[in-house]
Amino acid sequence: MRVRTRTAWFMVMLLVAVTSLFFFSACQKQDERKTGPTKLKVVATLFPLYDFAREVSGGRADVTLLLPPGVEPHSFEPKPGDVMRLEASDLFIYTGKYMEPWAERMVHALDRSKVLVVDASAGIAIEGRAHKRGPAGGKTAGHIHEGPGDADPHIWLDLANAQTMVDTILAGFVTRDPANRETYERNAKRYKARLAELDVRFRSGLEPCKKRVLVHGGHFAFNYLARRYQLQYLAAYSGSPDAEPTARRLIEMKELLARQNVHYIFYEELITPRVAEIIAKETGAQLLKLNGAHNVTKEELIRGTTFLELMEENLRNLKVGLECT
């Protein structure tokens, strides 16, 4: 009888010990969640900035894209909820007034003592007819390449610029979270190496191309890419993608396609390629997509599409369209 009593008492005490351990562990985890470091809240306006920030953070930050998936950025108008997201963030990343004038307005309304604003275009010349922007934001004499436009703010399409942008974003992360500096720096260095490697493949892949003119039936968006790889660039029109090209411009493009025996005309993502289709129909050229990487579709965002993947697709299509061997 005593043996049974002792056994029962032992089992009760064991159960109490196990139960206590369970509740202690649960409480400890809950306390860790309460007292543990919170993730940085980072909001980026455009897809390249969003993807660069994700790479630098390495999962240590909650990075979100302000631009809704599938939305063309030039005509985007933020809603009150977007402003609230920015006000609740630690870090806001954009590329300045040339690309996102709507973001520039939002920046002026932010409490800069709470939200660190990162202009990812810092240190990069914004090319245009009127001026270039230097590292300190000053204006110097500028120039325009083949094609119209007051400014081309699509700076990330030059992969050297993309690396500079990663450094600028890295500086923002380190400022807001210096405790994880080494992790952010390691992530940025690794990602910049991948950008540099892709840049080399662009150069080697496009060097033997038979055609050296990039004909684009859209707005002036690929100047940086064309300049980087020594291509002539001709766009149908400048300004907003909603603008209309002039009749004279369309005639110039048709004549160029005929004169240089160009067989492909490029169109950009998220925009109905109506102008490109008209030119292709009248010249017999074929259409190819060239991704400006401003934004992605909802499906691409869910799938985890990356900036590098979009640029890889651009390289494949350029090699076809420029007749590279």
KOLLUM-890524 format. One line per 5 residues: number of its first residue (from 1); their letters; for each residue x, y, z of N, C-alpha, C. Coordinates in steps of 0.1 Angstrom, whole numbers. Layout:
N
NUM = A = X:Y:Z:X:Y:Z:X:Y:Z | ...
END
This chain:
325
1 = MRVRT = 8:-12:0:0:0:0:9:13:0 | 20:12:8:29:23:9:35:26:-5 | 39:15:-11:45:16:-24:36:23:-34 | 23:19:-34:14:26:-43:12:40:-40 | 12:43:-27:10:57:-22:22:66:-27
6 = RTAWF = 34:60:-25:46:67:-29:47:69:-44 | 43:59:-51:42:60:-66:33:71:-71 | 21:71:-64:11:81:-68:16:95:-65 | 22:96:-53:28:109:-49:38:114:-59 | 47:105:-63:58:108:-72:52:112:-86
11 = MVMLL = 42:105:-90:36:109:-103:29:123:-103 | 23:126:-91:17:139:-90:27:150:-90 | 38:148:-83:49:158:-82:56:159:-96 | 57:148:-103:63:149:-117:54:157:-126 | 41:155:-124:31:162:-133:32:177:-130
16 = VAVTS = 33:180:-116:33:194:-112:46:201:-118 | 57:193:-118:70:199:-122:70:201:-137 | 64:191:-145:63:193:-159:54:205:-163 | 43:206:-156:33:216:-158:39:230:-155 | 47:231:-144:53:243:-140:64:247:-151
21 = LFFFS = 71:237:-156:82:240:-166:75:245:-179 | 64:239:-182:57:244:-194:52:258:-193 | 46:261:-182:41:275:-180:53:285:-179 | 64:281:-172:76:289:-171:81:292:-185 | 82:282:-193:88:284:-207:79:293:-215
26 = ACQKQ = 66:291:-214:56:299:-221:57:314:-217 | 58:316:-204:59:330:-199:72:336:-203 | 83:328:-203:96:333:-207:96:338:-221 | 90:329:-230:89:333:-244:80:346:-246 | 69:347:-238:61:358:-239:69:371:-235
31 = DERKT = 76:369:-224:85:381:-219:95:385:-230 | 101:374:-236:111:377:-247:105:385:-258 | 92:381:-261:85:388:-272:83:403:-268 | 80:405:-256:77:418:-251:89:427:-250 | 100:421:-245:112:429:-242:122:428:-254
36 = GPTKL = 120:418:-263:130:417:-274:130:428:-283 | 140:429:-292:141:441:-301:130:440:-312 | 124:451:-315:114:451:-325:121:454:-338 | 114:449:-349:120:451:-362:118:465:-367 | 127:470:-375:126:483:-381:114:483:-391
41 = KVVAT = 106:493:-391:96:494:-401:101:503:-412 | 102:497:-424:107:504:-435:97:504:-447 | 95:516:-452:86:518:-463:94:523:-475 | 92:517:-487:99:521:-499:88:524:-510 | 91:535:-518:81:539:-528:80:529:-540
46 = LFPLY = 92:526:-545:93:518:-558:98:504:-556 | 96:496:-565:100:482:-563:115:480:-562 | 124:487:-570:138:485:-568:142:489:-554 | 137:500:-548:141:504:-535:136:494:-525 | 124:488:-527:119:478:-518:128:466:-518
51 = DFARE = 132:462:-530:140:449:-531:154:452:-525 | 160:463:-528:173:467:-522:172:467:-507 | 162:472:-502:160:473:-487:159:459:-481 | 151:451:-488:150:437:-483:163:430:-483 | 171:432:-493:184:425:-493:193:430:-482
56 = VSGGR = 193:443:-480:202:449:-469:197:444:-456 | 184:444:-454:179:440:-440:181:425:-437 | 181:417:-447:183:403:-445:172:397:-435 | 160:402:-435:150:397:-426:149:404:-413 | 158:414:-410:158:421:-397:149:433:-397
61 = ADVTL = 143:436:-408:134:447:-409:121:443:-416 | 110:450:-412:97:448:-419:96:458:-430 | 100:453:-443:100:462:-454:87:461:-462 | 81:472:-465:69:472:-473:70:481:-485 | 62:478:-495:62:486:-507:50:496:-507
66 = LLPPG = 52:509:-508:41:518:-507:32:517:-519 | 39:516:-531:31:515:-543:23:502:-544 | 10:502:-546:3:490:-547:8:482:-559 | 8:469:-558:13:461:-570:4:463:-582 | 11:464:-593:3:466:-606:0:480:-609
71 = VEPHS = 4:489:-600:1:503:-603:13:510:-609 | 11:518:-619:21:526:-626:24:538:-617 | 37:540:-614:41:550:-604:39:565:-607 | 41:568:-620:41:582:-624:28:589:-621 | 17:582:-622:4:588:-619:-2:584:-606
76 = FEPKP = 6:578:-597:0:573:-584:-3:585:-575 | -14:584:-568:-18:594:-558:-20:587:-545 | -11:590:-535:-12:584:-522:-26:587:-515 | -30:578:-507:-42:579:-499:-39:582:-485 | -49:587:-477:-46:590:-462:-39:578:-455
81 = GDVMR = -43:566:-459:-37:554:-452:-23:553:-455 | -18:557:-467:-4:557:-471:4:566:-462 | -2:578:-460:5:588:-451:6:582:-437 | -4:576:-432:-4:570:-419:7:559:-418 | 9:551:-428:20:541:-429:33:548:-428
86 = LEASD = 35:559:-435:48:566:-434:51:571:-420 | 40:577:-414:42:583:-401:45:572:-390 | 41:560:-393:44:549:-383:57:542:-386 | 64:546:-397:76:539:-401:89:545:-394 | 100:537:-394:112:542:-389:121:548:-401
91 = LFIYT = 119:542:-413:127:546:-424:118:547:-437 | 119:558:-444:112:560:-456:122:562:-467 | 121:554:-478:131:554:-489:123:558:-502 | 129:568:-509:123:572:-522:135:577:-530 | 131:582:-543:142:586:-552:142:601:-555
96 = GKYME = 134:609:-549:134:623:-551:122:628:-560 | 122:641:-562:111:647:-569:109:644:-583 | 120:640:-590:119:638:-605:111:625:-608 | 113:615:-599:105:602:-602:92:602:-594 | 92:607:-582:80:606:-573:77:619:-567
101 = PWAER = 71:629:-575:68:642:-569:57:640:-558 | 49:630:-559:39:627:-548:46:623:-535 | 57:616:-536:65:612:-524:72:625:-518 | 77:633:-527:83:646:-522:73:654:-514 | 61:654:-518:51:662:-510:48:655:-496
106 = MVHAL = 48:642:-496:46:634:-484:58:637:-474 | 70:637:-479:82:639:-471:81:652:-463 | 76:663:-470:75:676:-463:65:676:-452 | 56:666:-452:46:666:-441:50:656:-430 | 61:649:-431:66:640:-421:73:647:-409
111 = DRSKV = 72:640:-398:80:645:-386:93:638:-387 | 103:646:-392:116:641:-395:124:637:-382 | 119:640:-371:126:636:-358:122:622:-355 | 111:616:-361:107:603:-359:110:593:-371 | 109:599:-383:110:591:-395:123:595:-402
116 = LVVDA = 132:586:-404:144:589:-412:141:588:-427 | 143:599:-434:140:599:-449:153:597:-456 | 153:587:-465:164:584:-473:161:586:-488 | 168:596:-494:167:598:-508:178:590:-515 | 173:579:-521:182:569:-527:189:574:-540
121 = SAGIA = 185:586:-544:192:592:-556:204:600:-552 | 207:602:-539:218:610:-535:231:605:-541 | 239:615:-546:252:611:-552:251:607:-567 | 239:606:-573:237:602:-586:232:613:-595 | 238:615:-607:234:625:-616:221:622:-622
126 = IEGRA = 211:631:-621:198:629:-628:199:636:-641 | 200:629:-652:203:635:-665:190:640:-671 | 192:652:-677:180:658:-683:185:670:-692 | 175:676:-699:178:687:-708:183:699:-700 | 178:701:-688:181:714:-681:192:713:-671
131 = HKRGP = 193:702:-664:203:701:-654:206:687:-649 | 217:685:-643:221:673:-636:221:676:-621 | 218:665:-613:219:667:-599:232:660:-594 | 240:668:-587:252:663:-582:250:657:-568 | 261:652:-561:261:646:-548:254:656:-538
136 = AGGKT = 257:668:-539:251:678:-529:238:684:-533 | 233:679:-544:220:684:-549:221:697:-557 | 233:701:-560:235:713:-568:232:710:-583 | 231:721:-591:227:720:-605:239:724:-613 | 242:716:-623:252:719:-633:247:717:-647
141 = AGHIH = 254:721:-656:250:720:-670:247:705:-673 | 236:702:-680:233:688:-683:231:686:-697 | 227:674:-701:226:670:-715:215:659:-716 | 211:657:-728:201:646:-730:207:638:-741 | 204:625:-740:208:616:-751:197:615:-761
146 = EGPGD = 198:606:-770:188:604:-781:175:602:-775 | 165:611:-778:152:610:-772:149:622:-765 | 136:625:-763:132:637:-756:131:636:-741 | 128:647:-734:126:646:-720:133:656:-712 | 128:661:-702:134:670:-693:143:663:-683
151 = ADPHI = 140:651:-679:148:644:-669:145:629:-670 | 155:621:-668:152:606:-667:156:602:-653 | 147:599:-645:150:595:-631:151:580:-629 | 151:572:-639:151:558:-638:166:553:-636 | 172:558:-625:186:557:-623:190:542:-620
156 = WLDLA = 182:534:-614:185:521:-610:188:511:-622 | 184:516:-635:187:507:-646:201:507:-651 | 209:516:-645:224:516:-646:228:508:-634 | 234:496:-635:237:488:-624:248:493:-615 | 256:503:-620:265:509:-611:258:519:-602
161 = NAQTM = 248:526:-607:239:534:-599:232:526:-588 | 227:514:-592:220:505:-583:229:502:-571 | 242:500:-573:251:497:-562:253:509:-553 | 253:521:-559:254:533:-551:241:535:-543 | 229:531:-548:217:532:-541:217:523:-529
166 = VDTIL = 222:511:-531:223:501:-520:231:507:-509 | 242:514:-512:251:520:-502:243:531:-494 | 235:538:-501:227:549:-495:217:543:-486 | 210:533:-490:200:526:-482:207:520:-470 | 218:514:-472:226:508:-461:229:518:-450
171 = AGFVT = 233:530:-454:236:541:-444:223:544:-436 | 211:544:-442:199:546:-435:196:535:-425 | 199:523:-428:197:512:-419:206:513:-407 | 219:516:-410:229:517:-399:226:529:-390 | 221:540:-395:217:551:-387:206:548:-377
176 = RDPAN = 196:540:-382:184:537:-374:187:525:-365 | 196:516:-369:198:504:-361:213:501:-361 | 221:509:-354:236:507:-354:240:494:-348 | 232:488:-339:235:475:-333:237:464:-343 | 231:465:-354:231:454:-364:239:459:-376
181 = RETYE = 248:468:-374:256:474:-385:263:463:-393 | 270:454:-386:279:444:-393:270:435:-402 | 258:432:-397:249:423:-405:245:431:-418 | 241:443:-416:236:451:-428:247:453:-438 | 259:456:-433:270:458:-442:274:445:-449
186 = RNAKR = 273:434:-443:276:421:-449:266:418:-460 | 253:420:-457:243:418:-467:244:427:-479 | 247:440:-476:249:449:-487:261:446:-496 | 272:442:-490:283:438:-498:280:426:-507 | 273:416:-501:270:404:-509:261:408:-521
191 = YKARL = 251:416:-518:242:420:-529:248:428:-540 | 257:437:-536:264:446:-546:273:437:-555 | 278:427:-549:286:417:-557:278:411:-568 | 266:407:-565:256:401:-574:253:412:-585 | 250:424:-581:248:435:-591:259:437:-600
196 = AELDV = 271:437:-595:284:439:-603:286:427:-613 | 283:415:-608:284:403:-617:274:404:-628 | 262:408:-626:252:410:-636:256:421:-646 | 262:431:-641:266:442:-649:277:437:-659 | 286:428:-655:296:422:-663:289:414:-674
201 = RFRSG = 279:407:-671:272:398:-680:264:407:-690 | 259:418:-686:253:427:-696:263:432:-706 | 274:436:-701:285:441:-710:289:431:-720 | 292:419:-715:297:408:-724:286:403:-733 | 274:403:-728:262:398:-736:258:408:-747
206 = LEPCK = 260:421:-745:255:431:-755:266:436:-764 | 279:432:-760:290:437:-768:290:433:-783 | 286:420:-786:286:416:-800:273:418:-808 | 264:426:-802:251:428:-809:253:435:-823 | 245:430:-833:245:435:-846:239:449:-846
211 = KRVLV = 228:451:-838:221:464:-837:225:471:-825 | 227:484:-826:231:492:-814:221:503:-811 | 209:502:-816:199:512:-813:187:505:-806 | 183:511:-795:172:506:-787:160:514:-790 | 150:509:-797:138:516:-801:127:512:-791
216 = HGGHF = 122:523:-785:112:520:-774:99:528:-777 | 88:521:-777:75:527:-780:68:532:-768 | 76:538:-759:70:543:-746:77:556:-742 | 76:559:-729:82:572:-724:97:570:-721 | 104:581:-720:118:582:-719:123:576:-706
221 = AFNYL = 125:563:-706:128:556:-693:141:548:-693 | 147:545:-705:159:536:-705:172:543:-709 | 172:556:-707:185:563:-710:197:558:-703 | 195:555:-690:207:550:-682:211:537:-686 | 202:528:-689:206:515:-694:213:515:-707
226 = ARRYQ = 208:524:-716:214:525:-730:228:531:-729 | 229:541:-721:242:548:-719:252:538:-713 | 248:530:-703:257:521:-697:264:511:-706 | 255:507:-716:260:496:-725:262:501:-739 | 264:515:-740:268:521:-753:258:518:-764
231 = LQYLA = 245:521:-761:234:519:-771:228:532:-774 | 224:534:-787:216:546:-790:202:543:-785 | 195:553:-780:182:551:-774:172:561:-780 | 161:556:-785:151:564:-791:137:560:-785 | 131:569:-778:118:567:-771:107:575:-779
236 = AYSGS = 95:570:-778:84:576:-786:80:590:-780 | 81:591:-767:77:604:-761:84:606:-747 | 83:618:-741:88:621:-728:77:622:-718 | 81:624:-706:71:627:-695:63:615:-691 | 51:617:-687:42:606:-682:39:596:-693
241 = PDAEP = 38:583:-688:34:573:-698:20:575:-704 | 13:584:-698:-1:587:-704:0:597:-715 | 12:603:-717:13:613:-728:12:607:-741 | 11:615:-751:9:611:-765:22:615:-773 | 27:607:-781:39:611:-790:33:619:-801
246 = TARRL = 42:628:-806:38:637:-818:39:628:-830 | 32:633:-840:32:627:-853:46:627:-859 | 53:638:-857:66:639:-862:75:628:-856 | 74:626:-843:82:616:-836:79:602:-841 | 67:599:-844:64:586:-849:70:584:-863
251 = IEMKE = 70:594:-871:76:593:-884:91:591:-883 | 97:598:-874:112:596:-871:115:582:-868 | 106:576:-859:109:563:-855:107:553:-866 | 97:554:-874:95:545:-885:107:546:-895 | 111:558:-898:122:560:-907:135:554:-901
256 = LLARQ = 137:555:-888:149:549:-882:149:534:-883 | 137:528:-880:136:514:-881:139:509:-895 | 134:516:-905:136:512:-919:151:514:-923 | 157:526:-919:170:529:-923:180:519:-917 | 178:516:-904:188:507:-897:183:492:-897
261 = NVHYI = 173:489:-904:168:476:-906:166:469:-892 | 159:477:-883:156:472:-869:143:464:-870 | 144:452:-863:133:442:-864:125:442:-851 | 129:449:-841:122:448:-828:120:461:-822 | 108:463:-816:105:475:-808:101:471:-794
266 = FYEEL = 106:478:-784:104:475:-770:92:483:-764 | 85:476:-755:75:483:-747:78:480:-732 | 72:488:-723:75:486:-709:63:480:-701 | 67:475:-690:57:468:-681:46:477:-676 | 34:471:-673:23:477:-666:16:488:-675
271 = ITPRV = 20:490:-687:15:500:-696:10:494:-709 | -2:497:-713:-7:492:-726:2:496:-737 | 8:487:-745:18:491:-755:11:495:-768 | 2:505:-767:-6:509:-779:3:515:-789 | 12:524:-785:21:531:-794:31:522:-801
276 = AEIIA = 36:513:-793:46:503:-798:39:494:-808 | 26:490:-805:18:482:-814:16:489:-828 | 13:502:-827:10:510:-839:23:510:-848 | 34:513:-842:47:513:-849:50:500:-855 | 48:489:-847:52:476:-851:43:472:-863
281 = KETGA = 30:475:-863:21:472:-873:25:478:-886 | 29:491:-885:33:498:-897:47:496:-903 | 55:489:-895:69:487:-899:72:472:-900 | 63:463:-895:66:449:-895:75:444:-884 | 78:453:-875:87:450:-863:79:441:-853
286 = QLLKL = 87:434:-845:81:426:-835:82:433:-821 | 74:429:-812:74:435:-799:82:427:-789 | 89:434:-780:96:427:-769:94:436:-756 | 93:430:-745:91:438:-732:105:441:-727 | 106:454:-722:118:458:-715:113:464:-702
291 = NGAHN = 117:458:-691:111:461:-678:119:473:-671 | 112:484:-669:118:495:-662:118:492:-647 | 112:482:-642:113:477:-628:107:487:-618 | 98:496:-623:92:505:-614:84:498:-603 | 76:488:-608:67:480:-600:65:467:-606
296 = VTKEE = 58:458:-598:55:445:-603:40:442:-601 | 36:431:-607:22:427:-605:20:421:-591 | 7:419:-588:4:413:-575:10:399:-575 | 8:392:-586:13:378:-586:28:377:-585 | 35:387:-591:50:387:-590:54:390:-576
301 = LIRGT = 47:399:-569:51:403:-556:49:391:-546 | 38:384:-548:35:372:-540:46:361:-542 | 49:360:-555:59:350:-559:73:353:-554 | 75:366:-550:89:370:-546:98:373:-557 | 93:378:-568:101:383:-579:111:393:-574
306 = TFLEL = 123:393:-579:134:402:-575:138:411:-586 | 145:422:-582:150:431:-592:160:424:-601 | 168:416:-596:178:408:-604:171:400:-614 | 160:394:-611:153:385:-621:147:394:-632 | 142:406:-628:137:415:-639:148:419:-648
311 = MEENL = 159:422:-643:171:426:-651:176:414:-659 | 176:403:-654:180:391:-662:170:389:-674 | 157:391:-672:148:391:-683:151:402:-693 | 154:413:-689:158:424:-698:170:420:-706 | 180:414:-700:192:410:-708:188:400:-719
316 = RNLKV = 180:390:-715:176:380:-725:168:387:-737 | 159:396:-734:151:403:-744:160:413:-753 | 169:419:-746:178:428:-754:187:420:-763 | 191:409:-759:200:400:-768:192:396:-780 | 179:394:-778:171:390:-790:168:402:-799
321 = GLECT = 164:413:-792:160:425:-800:172:432:-807 | 184:431:-801:195:437:-807:203:428:-816 | 198:416:-817:204:405:-826:219:402:-822 | 220:398:-809:233:395:-804:236:380:-806 | 249:377:-810:252:363:-813:257:356:-800
END
